[in-house]
Amino acid sequence: MSTLKIAIQKSGRLNEDSIQILKDCGISINNGIDQLKAEASNFPLEVLYLRNSDIPQYLIDGVVDLAIVGDNLLVEKGKNIEVVQRLGFSKCKVSVAVPKTFDYNSIQDLAGLRIATSYPNTVNEYFNSFGLTVDIHQISGSVEIAPNIGLADAIVDIVSSGSTLFKNNLKEVEVILKSEAVLAVSPKVSPEIQKHIDTLKFRIQSVLRARNSKYILMNVPNDKIDAVGKILPVLRSLTVLPLAQEGWSSVHSVIDKDTFWDVIDKLKEVGAEGILVCPIEKMVL
């Protein structure tokens, strides 16, 4: 049986979240400290721990079949690589930042200035869209220090919380793009490998649905069940079980975690009581 090869970042937050979602998919990975390659014991999967910036080329060349990578990196180095699933973690922005003392009014203020970045293609395309030319200084790390040491007038870099910019006396002035982790596939996968990808994608989707949902149980007067049904965004229909107390039923459903409190308030208004909310481990549709 052929083995699916997946690349993930070898260190950092994206690494941790990538390993976690594979584990949540029921995949056991036998990896030790500083291993660059590891096999799953219960799924035809081999994990390659790679430098983040190298992953797009590995996908293009077919060295790996699949990767969990930030889509900002695909914008920079792999625009023709197909994204088969957005994963919703490791969210960040690729932003333009300038020193706090810079009197910034519009993107035009950066015309002809020196921009330090690890994303030269993204920067070129962005400024070209405004008809502007900038002097790009490509550096691979510690981009935020460039204005402080006189290397650049501004930077383009990854921004998460903004704390790194603050510590280096920089301010965000433009957002070029928003990014998150995605599941990307090589253009050179075989039909047999594609079957493994489809299986893994199905598991990941089940995990993501569960992460974004809550299981809800409540006691409802029988004459209010229809009103509750209009509030709950049910999968197919409500699960209704009669209670020992006449005239009452236990109603079960699934709700979106982002609208949880609004839904709870509406349920209480129509007479729901004893509301219990539980996490969902997997959600298979």
Rosetta blueprint (number, residue, H / E / L):
1 M L
2 S L
3 T L
4 L E
5 K E
6 I E
7 A E
8 I E
9 Q E
10 K L
11 S L
12 G L
13 R H
14 L H
15 N H
16 E H
17 D H
18 S H
19 I H
20 Q H
21 I H
22 L H
23 K H
24 D H
25 C L
26 G L
27 I L
28 S L
29 I E
30 N E
31 N L
32 G L
33 I L
34 D L
35 Q L
36 L L
37 K E
38 A E
39 E E
40 A E
41 S L
42 N L
43 F L
44 P L
45 L E
46 E E
47 V E
48 L E
49 Y E
50 L E
51 R L
52 N H
53 S H
54 D H
55 I H
56 P H
57 Q H
58 Y H
59 L H
60 I H
61 D H
62 G L
63 V L
64 V L
65 D L
66 L E
67 A E
68 I E
69 V E
70 G E
71 D H
72 N H
73 L H
74 L H
75 V H
76 E H
77 K H
78 G L
79 K L
80 N L
81 I L
82 E E
83 V E
84 V E
85 Q E
86 R E
87 L L
88 G L
89 F L
90 S L
91 K L
92 C E
93 K E
94 V E
95 S E
96 V E
97 A E
98 V E
99 P E
100 K L
101 T L
102 F L
103 D L
104 Y L
105 N L
106 S L
107 I H
108 Q H
109 D H
110 L H
111 A L
112 G L
113 L L
114 R E
115 I E
116 A E
117 T E
118 S L
119 Y L
120 P H
121 N H
122 T H
123 V H
124 N H
125 E H
126 Y H
127 F H
128 N H
129 S L
130 F L
131 G L
132 L L
133 T L
134 V L
135 D E
136 I E
137 H E
138 Q E
139 I L
140 S L
141 G L
142 S L
143 V H
144 E H
145 I H
146 A H
147 P H
148 N H
149 I H
150 G L
151 L L
152 A L
153 D L
154 A E
155 I E
156 V E
157 D E
158 I E
159 V E
160 S L
161 S L
162 G L
163 S H
164 T H
165 L H
166 F H
167 K H
168 N L
169 N L
170 L E
171 K E
172 E E
173 V E
174 E E
175 V E
176 I E
177 L E
178 K E
179 S E
180 E L
181 A E
182 V E
183 L E
184 A E
185 V E
186 S L
187 P L
188 K L
189 V L
190 S L
191 P H
192 E H
193 I H
194 Q H
195 K H
196 H H
197 I H
198 D H
199 T H
200 L H
201 K H
202 F H
203 R H
204 I H
205 Q H
206 S H
207 V H
208 L H
209 R H
210 A H
211 R H
212 N L
213 S E
214 K E
215 Y E
216 I E
217 L E
218 M E
219 N E
220 V E
221 P E
222 N H
223 D H
224 K H
225 I H
226 D H
227 A H
228 V H
229 G H
230 K H
231 I H
232 L L
233 P L
234 V L
235 L L
236 R L
237 S L
238 L L
239 T E
240 V E
241 L E
242 P E
243 L L
244 A L
245 Q L
246 E L
247 G L
248 W E
249 S E
250 S E
251 V E
252 H E
253 S E
254 V E
255 I E
256 D E
257 K H
258 D H
259 T H
260 F H
261 W H
262 D H
263 V H
264 I H
265 D H
266 K H
267 L H
268 K H
269 E H
270 V L
271 G L
272 A L
273 E E
274 G E
275 I E
276 L E
277 V E
278 C E
279 P E
280 I L
281 E L
282 K L
283 M L
284 V L
285 L L
